């Protein structure tokens, strides 16, 4: 029986959207899967050495809030920072690992992290801002792996 494969496409660069790719990738790697994450567009924010990610409930009506909050109120200055602080505090109180820790787990488990070269070029991003071990490739290279994967997820 051949090794199972998980392919993930990470397109979001916010704090709340950063967790799913790293949690699923590290879990799959621990279960013996070969894993690749293809980071494109805003997902490239997750590869930066210094993570300064925010959480936002705008456009995410399913986000549980401690109190009902109309969309207009969520758009006020300072609300995003407050919600980010609340989310980080809640995660820490529940023992949830930080994004940095989860990303490090993925590196240690040999999860292949690929930055979309086209997006890096498009946004004129500086690769020196990314963590070590990141590979750069286009979508075609990722499809070689994804086409053979047992599971392919888009986030």
C-alpha positions in Angstrom: 0.0 0.0 0.0 1.4 3.4 -1.0 1.7 6.4 1.3 -1.4 8.5 1.5 -1.2 12.1 0.3 -2.9 15.3 1.4 -2.8 18.4 -0.8 -3.9 21.8 0.7 -4.3 25.1 -1.1 -4.1 28.0 1.5 -5.6 31.3 0.2 -6.4 33.2 3.3 -4.0 35.2 5.4 -6.0 36.1 8.6 -5.5 34.6 12.1 -8.7 32.5 12.0 -8.1 31.2 8.5 -4.4 30.4 9.3 -5.2 27.6 11.7 -7.0 25.1 9.4 -4.2 24.4 7.0 -1.6 23.9 9.7 -3.8 21.9 12.0 -4.9 19.5 9.2 -1.4 19.3 7.7 0.3 18.5 11.0 -2.3 16.0 11.9 -2.1 14.2 8.5 1.7 14.2 8.8 1.4 12.6 12.2 -0.8 10.0 10.7 1.8 9.1 8.1 0.5 11.2 5.1 2.8 12.9 2.7 1.6 16.5 2.8 2.0 19.6 0.7 0.5 23.1 1.3 0.4 25.5 -1.7 0.2 29.1 -0.4 -1.3 31.5 -2.8 -2.5 35.1 -2.8 -3.3 36.2 0.8 -2.3 32.7 2.2 1.3 33.8 1.7 1.0 35.9 4.8 1.2 32.6 6.7 4.7 32.0 5.6 6.2 35.3 6.9 8.8 35.0 9.6 7.0 37.6 11.7 3.3 36.8 11.8 1.1 39.8 12.6 -2.3 38.4 11.6 -5.7 39.8 12.6 -9.1 38.1 12.9 -12.2 39.6 11.4 -15.8 38.6 11.6 -16.7 40.8 8.6 -17.8 38.4 5.8 -17.9 35.5 8.4 -21.4 35.5 9.9 -20.7 32.1 11.5 -18.1 33.5 13.9 -19.3 33.2 17.4 -19.2 36.5 19.2 -19.5 37.0 23.0 -22.4 39.3 22.3 -24.5 40.0 19.2 -22.7 42.6 17.1 -24.1 44.2 14.1 -21.9 44.4 11.0 -21.7 48.2 11.2 -20.3 48.0 14.7 -17.7 45.4 13.6 -16.4 47.8 11.0 -15.5 50.5 13.5 -11.8 51.4 14.0 -10.2 49.2 16.7 -12.8 46.4 16.5 -10.5 44.1 14.5 -7.7 44.5 17.0 -10.1 43.9 19.9 -11.5 40.8 18.3 -7.9 39.5 17.5 -6.9 40.0 21.1 -10.1 38.2 22.3 -9.5 35.3 20.0 -5.8 34.9 21.0 -6.8 35.0 24.7 -9.6 32.4 24.2 -7.2 30.1 22.3 -4.5 30.4 25.0 -7.0 29.7 27.7 -8.1 26.5 25.9 -4.5 25.4 25.3 -4.6 25.9 21.5 -1.1 26.1 20.0 0.0 29.3 18.3 0.2 29.5 14.6 3.9 29.7 14.9 4.0 26.5 16.9 1.7 24.7 14.4 3.8 25.9 11.5 7.0 24.7 13.2 5.3 21.3 13.8 4.6 21.1 10.1 8.2 21.9 9.3 9.4 19.2 11.7 7.0 16.7 10.1 8.4 17.5 6.7 5.2 19.1 5.4 6.2 20.7 2.1 5.3 24.3 2.0 5.2 25.9 -1.4 4.8 29.6 -2.1 3.1 30.5 -5.3 5.8 32.1 -7.4 3.3 34.0 -9.5 1.7 35.6 -6.4 5.1 36.4 -4.9 6.0 38.2 -8.2 2.6 39.8 -8.5 2.7 41.4 -5.1 6.4 42.0 -5.3 6.9 40.2 -2.0 10.4 39.8 -0.6 11.2 36.1 -0.1 13.7 37.0 2.7 10.6 37.7 4.8 9.5 34.1 4.6 10.5 31.3 6.9 13.3 28.9 5.9 12.4 25.8 4.0 9.8 27.4 1.7 9.8 26.2 -1.9 8.7 28.4 -4.8 6.7 27.0 -7.7 3.8 27.6 -9.9 0.4 26.0 -9.9 1.4 23.3 -12.4 4.1 21.9 -10.0 1.5 21.7 -7.2 -1.0 19.9 -9.6 1.6 17.1 -10.1 1.2 16.3 -6.4 -2.5 17.2 -6.0 -3.4 15.0 -9.0 -2.1 12.0 -7.1 -3.4 13.0 -3.7 -6.0 11.1 -1.7 -7.4 14.3 -0.3 -7.3 17.8 -1.7 -8.5 20.8 0.3 -9.1 24.4 -0.6 -9.0 26.9 2.2 
